[in-house]
C-alpha cells in the first residue's frame, strides 16, 4: 500500500507540451519519447521544475514507450530500454530535488487518447499493457498510473494487467465526455465495478472547468474511501483538432479550478496538457494557504 499521507497530494503537470515549450521536437510518431533519446537533460529539468514547484509526485515520460507506439518509428525493439531510461531520468531528478517525492509510471492508451474505436481487442490490449507495466514495476516506480483511458475494453485489459503485475501499486484515470461517460459511452457505474484494487481513480486530459462535475460523479460512484484524482488541461481540442486555450491557461485561474475539484471530493490534483511548472506552483501555494486557514 502506498503512503498517501498528505491530505491533498499534488501531482506534476504536462510533460509533452512542456518539452515542446523548451524547444524539444515532440512530433509524431515518437512524440514525447523523442526526449528520452535526444534531450534527456531537458526531460530531467522538466521533472525537476515540477518538483521545485511543489509537486509531490512526478510521472515518467513513458506515455509513448509501448512497443506499438515505438514500432511506428521503427523502434519497437527499444521499448524496454526506453521505458527503463525514462524511469531512471525521473528517479534521478527526484533523488536530486526531493527524495521524499514519488515517481509514478505513466501508462497510456495504445492508440489515440480521444479515439476509443482504435483500441485493439482486449487480449491484445492486455498483452501489450502487461509488457509496459512489467517494465515499470521492474524499474521500481512507486505506482503505475494508467491514464487517459477512453475505451472500456482497454480499461478492463489494463486493469487486469495491473492487478496481476502491480498489485497494490496502481491507479487509473479516465478521459471522460462532457456527459460524464468514457468516450466510448460507458457509464461510471460500470467503471466502478472494474477498478478493484486501485490506489486511486481519476479523470484527466479534459478541460479544467469540467473536472468539478466529473469528480462529484466519481465520488458518488466510488464512495468515500477511494482516493480521487483530477488533473485537467488548460484548454481543449475543437471539432477540427485545433487547440483552444481557455482562461485556465493562467496559473492562478487554473488553481481556482483545482480548488473546486478539491471541494468536489478530489484528494489528488495536478495538471495535464498545457500546464507548466508555474501552474503547479500556483496550486501548491493555494493548497498550502488553504491548510493554514483551517
ZIJO-V506996 format. One record per pair of residues at least 24 apart in sequence whose C-alpha atoms are under 8 Angstrom apart, sorted by sequence separation. I is the first residue (numbers start at 1). J is the second residue. D is the distance in Angstrom with one decimal. If there is no record, write none. Layout:
# ZIJO-V506996
{{I J D} {I J D}}
This chain:
# ZIJO-V506996
{{19 43 6.9} {62 86 6.4} {146 170 7.4} {149 173 6.4} {150 174 6.2} {208 232 4.6} {255 279 7.2} {36 61 7.8} {61 86 5.6} {62 87 7.9} {107 132 7.4} {144 169 6.1} {145 170 5.8} {146 171 6.1} {147 172 5.6} {148 173 5.8} {149 174 4.6} {150 175 5.4} {201 226 7.2} {207 232 5.5} {208 233 5.5} {249 274 7.3} {254 279 6.9} {258 283 7.1} {60 86 6.0} {61 87 7.4} {107 133 7.4} {143 169 4.7} {144 170 4.5} {145 171 5.0} {146 172 4.5} {147 173 4.5} {148 174 4.8} {149 175 5.6} {150 176 7.0} {172 198 7.0} {200 226 6.2} {201 227 6.5} {202 228 5.2} {203 229 6.3} {204 230 5.9} {205 231 6.9} {206 232 5.3} {207 233 4.8} {208 234 6.2} {249 275 7.2} {19 46 7.2} {60 87 5.6} {142 169 7.0} {143 170 5.2} {144 171 6.3} {145 172 5.7} {146 173 6.2} {147 174 6.1} {148 175 4.8} {170 197 7.9} {171 198 4.9} {176 203 7.0} {199 226 7.3} {200 227 4.7} {201 228 5.2} {202 229 4.1} {203 230 5.1} {204 231 4.8} {205 232 5.2} {206 233 5.5} {207 234 6.1} {208 235 7.3} {251 278 6.2} {252 279 7.2} {255 282 5.9} {259 286 7.8} {18 46 7.2} {33 61 6.8} {126 154 7.7} {129 157 7.6} {130 158 7.5} {133 161 7.4} {137 165 7.6} {143 171 7.3} {145 173 7.6} {147 175 7.9} {170 198 5.6} {171 199 5.1} {172 200 6.4} {173 201 5.5} {174 202 6.1} {175 203 5.9} {176 204 8.0} {199 227 6.8} {200 228 5.6} {201 229 5.9} {202 230 5.5} {203 231 6.6} {204 232 5.1} {205 233 5.5} {207 235 5.3} {251 279 4.3} {255 283 4.9} {259 287 7.8} {32 61 7.0} {33 62 7.0} {61 90 7.9} {125 154 5.9} {129 158 5.8} {133 162 6.8} {137 166 6.7} {168 197 6.3} {169 198 7.6} {170 199 5.8} {171 200 4.7} {172 201 5.0} {173 202 4.2} {174 203 4.7} {175 204 5.6} {188 217 7.7} {192 221 6.4} {200 229 6.6} {203 232 7.7} {204 233 7.6} {206 235 7.7} {207 236 5.8} {250 279 7.6} {251 280 7.7} {254 283 7.8} {33 63 7.7} {60 90 5.9} {152 182 7.4} {167 197 7.2} {168 198 6.9} {169 199 6.8} {170 200 7.6} {171 201 5.9} {172 202 6.3} {173 203 4.9} {174 204 6.0} {175 205 5.9} {176 206 7.2} {188 218 7.0} {192 222 6.1} {206 236 6.8} {252 282 5.8} {15 46 7.2} {32 63 7.6} {33 64 5.9} {59 90 7.5} {105 136 6.0} {122 153 5.5} {126 157 4.5} {130 161 5.0} {134 165 6.2} {151 182 6.6} {168 199 6.8} {173 204 6.2} {175 206 6.5} {230 261 6.9} {251 282 5.9} {252 283 7.7} {255 286 6.9} {32 64 6.9} {33 65 6.5} {58 90 7.4} {119 151 6.8} {121 153 7.2} {122 154 6.1} {125 157 5.7} {126 158 5.8} {129 161 6.4} {130 162 7.3} {133 165 7.0} {134 166 7.8} {150 182 5.3} {151 183 6.7} {152 184 7.1} {178 210 7.3} {189 221 6.1} {251 283 7.9} {31 64 7.1} {121 154 7.7} {125 158 6.9} {133 166 7.5} {149 182 7.9} {150 183 5.1} {151 184 5.6} {188 221 6.6} {30 64 7.0} {116 150 5.5} {117 151 7.5} {119 153 7.8} {120 154 7.6} {122 156 7.5} {123 157 7.2} {126 160 7.1} {127 161 7.9} {150 184 6.5} {152 186 6.7} {163 197 7.1} {180 214 6.0} {113 148 6.2} {115 150 7.4} {116 151 4.8} {119 154 6.6} {122 157 5.7} {126 161 5.9} {130 165 7.2} {159 194 7.5} {105 141 5.8} {113 149 6.8} {114 150 6.7} {159 195 6.9} {230 266 6.4} {13 50 7.0} {104 141 5.7} {105 142 7.6} {107 144 7.2} {113 150 6.5} {180 217 7.5} {228 265 7.0} {229 266 5.6} {12 50 5.6} {103 141 5.6} {104 142 5.7} {105 143 6.1} {106 144 6.3} {107 145 6.0} {108 146 6.2} {109 147 7.5} {156 194 6.8} {176 214 7.9} {228 266 4.8} {229 267 6.3} {230 268 6.3} {231 269 5.4} {232 270 7.3} {233 271 6.5} {234 272 7.7} {235 273 7.8} {12 51 7.4} {30 69 7.3} {102 141 8.0} {103 142 5.4} {104 143 4.8} {105 144 4.6} {106 145 5.0} {107 146 4.5} {108 147 5.5} {109 148 6.8} {152 191 7.9} {209 248 7.7} {227 266 7.1} {228 267 5.7} {229 268 4.4} {230 269 4.9} {231 270 4.5} {232 271 5.3} {233 272 4.9} {234 273 6.5} {235 274 7.6} {29 69 7.2} {30 70 6.4} {102 142 6.0} {103 143 7.0} {104 144 5.6} {105 145 5.6} {106 146 6.1} {107 147 6.0} {108 148 6.3} {109 149 5.9} {208 248 6.6} {227 267 6.1} {228 268 6.1} {229 269 5.6} {230 270 6.5} {231 271 4.5} {232 272 5.0} {233 273 4.7} {234 274 5.5} {29 70 7.4} {69 110 7.1} {104 145 6.0} {106 147 6.9} {108 149 7.1} {109 150 7.8} {227 268 7.1} {231 272 5.6} {232 273 7.2} {233 274 6.1} {234 275 6.3} {30 72 7.9} {68 110 6.9} {69 111 7.7} {233 275 6.8} {12 55 5.2} {29 72 6.1} {30 73 6.5} {47 90 6.4} {51 94 7.4} {58 101 7.6} {60 103 6.9} {62 105 7.0} {63 106 5.6} {10 54 7.5} {11 55 5.2} {12 56 7.5} {29 73 5.9} {56 100 7.7} {57 101 5.3} {58 102 6.4} {59 103 5.7} {60 104 6.2} {62 106 5.5} {63 107 5.7} {64 108 7.0} {66 110 7.2} {10 55 5.1} {11 56 5.9} {12 57 6.3} {37 82 7.9} {44 89 5.8} {48 93 5.5} {52 97 7.1} {56 101 4.8} {57 102 4.5} {58 103 5.1} {59 104 4.6} {60 105 5.1} {61 106 6.9} {62 107 6.7} {63 108 5.1} {109 154 7.5} {212 257 7.7} {10 56 5.4} {11 57 4.9} {12 58 5.2} {15 61 7.0} {36 82 6.8} {43 89 7.5} {44 90 6.4} {47 93 6.2} {48 94 7.0} {51 97 6.7} {55 101 7.7} {56 102 6.4} {57 103 5.6} {58 104 6.1} {59 105 5.7} {60 106 5.7} {62 108 8.0} {208 254 6.9} {215 261 6.5} {219 265 6.4} {9 56 6.5} {10 57 6.7} {11 58 6.1} {12 59 7.1} {47 94 7.6} {51 98 6.8} {57 104 6.8} {59 106 5.9} {9 57 7.9} {44 92 7.8} {45 93 7.5} {209 257 6.2} {212 260 6.0} {216 264 5.3} {33 82 7.9} {36 85 7.0} {40 89 7.2} {44 93 5.8} {48 97 6.3} {83 132 7.7} {87 136 7.4} {208 257 6.3} {212 261 4.7} {215 264 6.0} {216 265 6.4} {36 86 6.1} {51 101 7.9} {208 258 7.6} {211 261 6.5} {215 265 6.3} {84 135 6.9} {88 139 7.8} {213 264 7.5} {215 266 6.3} {80 132 7.5} {83 135 6.8} {84 136 7.2} {87 139 6.7} {212 264 5.8} {83 136 7.1} {87 141 7.3} {80 135 6.3} {84 139 6.1} {148 203 7.5} {148 204 6.0} {173 229 7.3} {147 204 7.3} {148 205 6.4} {68 128 7.9} {67 128 7.5} {114 175 7.8} {66 128 7.2} {113 175 7.7} {66 129 7.7} {66 131 7.9} {66 132 6.0} {65 132 7.7} {116 183 6.4} {117 184 7.5} {205 272 5.7} {115 183 7.6} {116 184 5.8} {204 272 6.7} {205 273 6.5} {114 183 7.1} {2 142 7.6} {2 143 7.7} {2 168 7.6} {1 168 5.5} {2 169 6.8} {1 169 6.7} {2 199 7.6} {1 199 7.8} {53 277 5.8} {53 278 7.1} {55 280 6.8} {50 276 7.9} {54 280 6.9} {50 277 5.1} {53 280 5.9} {54 281 6.1} {49 277 6.0} {53 281 4.5} {55 284 7.5} {50 280 6.9} {54 284 5.7} {53 284 7.3} {17 273 6.4} {18 274 7.2} {11 268 7.0} {13 270 5.9} {14 271 6.1} {16 273 7.6} {17 274 5.6} {18 275 7.5} {8 266 8.0} {9 267 6.3} {10 268 5.9} {11 269 5.9} {12 270 5.6} {13 271 4.0} {14 272 4.7} {15 273 7.9} {17 275 7.7} {18 276 6.3} {8 267 4.6} {9 268 4.7} {10 269 5.2} {11 270 4.5} {12 271 6.2} {13 272 5.4} {14 273 5.1} {7 267 6.6} {8 268 5.6} {9 269 6.4} {10 270 5.7} {11 271 7.2} {13 273 7.6} {14 274 6.1} {8 269 7.4} {14 275 5.4} {13 275 5.4} {14 276 6.5} {13 276 5.9} {13 277 6.8} {12 277 7.8} {13 279 7.6} {13 280 6.5} {12 280 6.6} {10 280 8.0} {10 283 8.0} {10 284 7.3} {8 287 7.7}}
